[in-house]
Amino acid sequence: DAGGNNSRLLSLLRHEKKLGNDSWLHDESLFTFRDPTACHIKKERRIANFHCSTHNQKAHRNAFLLSSDDPKTSRFFLSADGVRFTWKDGVVETFLRDRLTWKPSTTLNKNSTYPNAWNKMCVSYSLSPFTERTLNEQFTHLGTQLGCLDKMLWNGTLEEDKDLGRMYCRRLKILKETLSNKSSIDCQTTLPVSDLTRSQLACLEYSVVIARIFNLRFMNKTQNITLNNIDELEAEMKVCLKYFETWRESTLKRKNLDKDWEKGCVSGQTFNNLRIQIAGFFQYARYILNEDNSVDFVPFLYSNQSSLESHFSQMRAKGADTPQKYIAAAVCNNSIDVKKGLTSNKCYNEAADENEQQVPFVAMEKSLETKIIQRQKGIADMIVALESR
């Protein structure tokens, strides 16, 4: 995950090299390291590191959630265009506006709009402010406020309609151009654009970037990376990261003018974690797709560790989160899962196994433990051989 200890571990693996300020990490050594167990292979094999996409998504949601008009808060977002935007102006206003309709059109509810300590851990609540239905309501509202709703609805091509990310960008561009034109017109001939509208547009732009990264790609179970689309998807992620780079640069310019300058943007650590997650995962996908011909695609969901966390939570619940008890509990879990799978299998006859002699559980555990010790000894010997060179 993106915790402090893991961030420090990745820093040690890259020999504490600085990531720099560029949005994309071009230096492969910043998020990969040589596989020490592959010394017998002539071609160098590397291991890619990346942070969990679920943790990163929640970190960006939480940063947005903390952004308010109160300068004492930890986040006081100020866009690259110099517009102050908050969670209240973007998400809360959308939720309250949606509750006034006879049939709510967004996926927002009280738990996702006003999350408490428990609800913050729920992934669906964290994704809710950035879903298609929520963003469409915000586009419709701002299009009505700025008088460009028809242009947003009909000027998009069919290809853009098939790709939500491109359609979001098209609509966002129309809104920003309309706002710019209204700002340049004499205020006597038109009503001035309110600060709330400008803030809501900045909120929508942030939400669109988060949606393109997580909702549409990294946390979407239907999305996969293949050799045919990896370059296109990587280019899309570079555009999203460019938004954060531009935002960070505008924030850094205020460093000597404002003591609370860092509150105006996501923290540097959050930005670094996002860059490592995206660049590291795409490099991992390239390793897999290029080196193993049997693999046709890499699911984006491989970028999170939810399945691992579920497994280790189960181990902790059984009191088996120690080296001495883990092997027995893992074997027990696997045997239970196999038993459940066989029970629903029509080709399996449970009565035929009644007279079979069962392997003692202790013997099974000892056998597994012996194999693990042998494997660990083999890896230790490889490392010693490498160091001696």
KAZINOR-V784881 format. One record per helix or strand of 2 or more residues. SS is the DSSP state (a for helix, b for strand). FROM is the first residue (numbers start at 1). TO is the last residue. If there is no record, write none. Layout:
BEGIN
ss:SS from:FROM to:TO
ss:SS from:FROM to:TO
END
This chain:
BEGIN
ss:a from:4 to:13
ss:a from:28 to:30
ss:b from:32 to:34
ss:b from:46 to:48
ss:a from:53 to:66
ss:a from:87 to:99
ss:a from:110 to:113
ss:a from:119 to:121
ss:a from:123 to:128
ss:a from:132 to:146
ss:a from:149 to:154
ss:a from:158 to:162
ss:a from:164 to:184
ss:a from:195 to:218
ss:b from:224 to:225
ss:a from:230 to:252
ss:a from:261 to:264
ss:a from:268 to:291
ss:b from:298 to:299
ss:a from:300 to:303
ss:a from:306 to:317
ss:a from:323 to:343
ss:a from:350 to:353
ss:a from:361 to:388
END
